[in-house]
Amino acid sequence: MRALYGFFQSDSKDLAKGERDLINGIDKIYDLYIYQLALLLELRHVASVIMEDAKTKHLPTKENLNPNLKFIENKFIQQLSENIHLKREMNNRRINWNNEFELVKKIFKNIKDSEYYKQYMSDADDSYNVHKKLILDVFTENIADYDLVNFGYEEKDLNWGDDIYVVNPIIVKTIESMTEESAPDFNLMPLYKDKEEDQQFVKDLFMQTILRNEEIEKMIGEKTKNWEVDRIAMMDVLLMKMAIAEILCFPNIPVKVSLNEYIEISKTYSTPKSKLFINGILDKLVSDFNREDKLNKIGRGLME
């Protein structure tokens, strides 16, 4: 959707460049995934620096000199830090938090002040699951919805303001899927379920929406005679174009799946009334497609 929006708004009509931008944009979502995992490692580093600094205070307390090392020695963080795939991706993608000490320090302070952290630090249970649960709490309570973190990501890439809501559940799934027996070669979550098939799908949808743009725009115009197409919300028109391209050009995708998907997307990216408007126009067009025998569905696509 974002790639198509950018293409239609751009003066350039270079399809090859548009396709490259599309795939690069998807790949950058994985950068965000790695950044979030790397942040968990950086929290331990910052906690260690703070602990060592406390020992050098002019009048260190007994606690400063003999700190509780439970978080520093967190078994899950240690396991994650040894993951060869995470280390490789951080290196290849040049991802680190080296210049964000103060931000990570603020995050760690919020964590230290939380009841779940205090309970963890005082709990005599040193089992792997206790350490893992602490990191899951850290992520869900103090990272996933922390505005300063999200603002920082948006400064790196404007699209990440939306992508974070895709990535965060995957981080939770990554943490939950690891066990005490997970080896250093434990696979991280993949960007694609089937890279070749998924990339081909997004490329085809991108291209078909562009190549059939005038044809589809005419279809929409015939169903919105009381409206000028250029006066309908731009995002509504784009979502309808994508939906129609998907319905007509992807025989394996059931019509209801396509309709539901774009109506859901409209709830996030368009106006409150858009879902009703989009649903109404698409329903009329699908009725036409059925009557004119334009829905060449096969396999799973035959499902209503």
Secondary structure, DSSP 8 states (H G I E B T S, - for coil): -HHHHHHHHSS---HHHHHHHHHHHHHHHHHHHHHHHHHHHHHHHHHHHHHHHHHTSSS--HHHHS---TTTT-HHHHHHHT-HHHHHHHHHTT---TT-HHHHHHHHHHHHTSHHHHHHHH-----HHHHHHHHHHHHHHHTTT-HHHHHHHHHH-TTHHHHHHHHHHHHHHHHHH--TT--TT-----S-SSHHHHHHHHHHHHHHHHHTHHHHHHHHHHH-TTS-GGGS-HHHHHHHHHHHHHHHH-TTS-HHHHHHHHHHHHHHHS-TTHHHHHHHHHHHHHHHHHHTT-----GGGG--
